[in-house]
Structures are given as C-alpha cells and as structure tokens.
Amino acid sequence: MRIRKGRVILLELKVADSINKLEKGCMEALEQIEKLHYDNDIVEEGYTDILKYGICFYKKECFVMNYVTADQGEH
C-alpha cells in the first residue's frame, strides 16, 4: 500500500429539531462516522491524515465537533 500525502476531511451532517439538540446531533454524527467506518476505504487507499467532523444545524445556527485521534498530533 502506498502512503498518500494530503488531508482527508470526513463530514457527517445532521439537522436538529431544536437549538438545545445541536450538541447531541454533532455527537450522533461523529458516532455514525465511527460506527459505519466511513474511513475504511480512505485508510485502504493509504491516507493517514483524516479529520472527522460532525456538524448539526438548526435553522440558521450550527454546531461543529471534531473527532481527534491519538496520532493526529504527530502530523
């Protein structure tokens, strides 16, 4: 497998039904990225710098959370 350079950004978007559920929506989005292994194909292609973001919207408001892995500090 060839190690590829560059950064990959995975986004999972959710829509909340109230402003109080924005953070929960972001957490659910990040859990979905992990549970469904969105990064499997990307890792198989040789990418190692993968950023994962959960974004949740309510009307014109949004909340963003990212998933940090232990090896991200090394890049």
C-alpha positions in Angstrom: 0.0 0.0 0.0 1.3 3.4 -0.9 1.2 6.1 1.7 -0.6 9.1 0.3 0.0 12.7 1.2 -2.7 15.1 1.9 -5.5 15.5 4.3 -8.9 13.9 4.1 -11.9 15.5 5.8 -15.0 13.5 6.5 -18.2 15.3 7.3 -21.5 14.0 8.7 -24.3 16.5 8.7 -27.4 16.4 10.9 -30.5 18.6 11.3 -31.8 19.2 14.9 -35.4 19.9 15.7 -34.4 22.4 18.4 -31.4 24.5 19.3 -30.9 22.5 22.5 -30.2 19.4 20.5 -27.3 20.8 18.4 -24.5 19.3 20.5 -26.3 15.9 20.7 -26.7 16.0 16.9 -22.9 16.5 16.5 -22.1 13.7 18.8 -24.5 11.4 16.9 -22.9 12.4 13.7 -19.4 11.5 15.0 -20.7 8.2 16.4 -22.1 7.4 13.0 -18.8 8.1 11.2 -17.1 5.7 13.6 -19.8 3.0 13.8 -20.2 2.8 10.0 -16.4 3.0 9.4 -16.6 5.9 6.9 -12.8 6.0 6.8 -12.2 2.3 5.8 -11.7 2.9 2.1 -9.7 6.1 2.7 -7.3 4.2 5.0 -7.0 1.4 2.5 -6.0 4.0 -0.1 -3.1 5.0 2.1 -4.3 8.2 3.6 -3.3 8.7 7.3 -4.3 12.3 7.9 -8.0 12.1 8.4 -10.1 14.7 10.1 -13.7 13.8 11.1 -16.4 16.4 11.8 -19.9 16.2 13.0 -22.0 19.2 12.0 -25.5 19.8 13.2 -27.9 22.6 12.0 -30.9 24.2 13.5 -32.4 26.9 11.3 -29.5 29.4 10.8 -27.5 28.1 13.8 -24.9 25.3 13.6 -22.6 23.4 15.9 -19.4 21.7 14.9 -17.4 19.0 16.7 -14.4 17.1 15.5 -13.0 13.7 16.4 -9.4 13.7 17.4 -7.3 10.5 17.2 -4.1 9.9 19.1 -1.9 10.0 16.0 -3.2 13.4 14.7 -0.8 15.2 17.0 2.1 13.6 15.0 1.2 15.2 11.7 
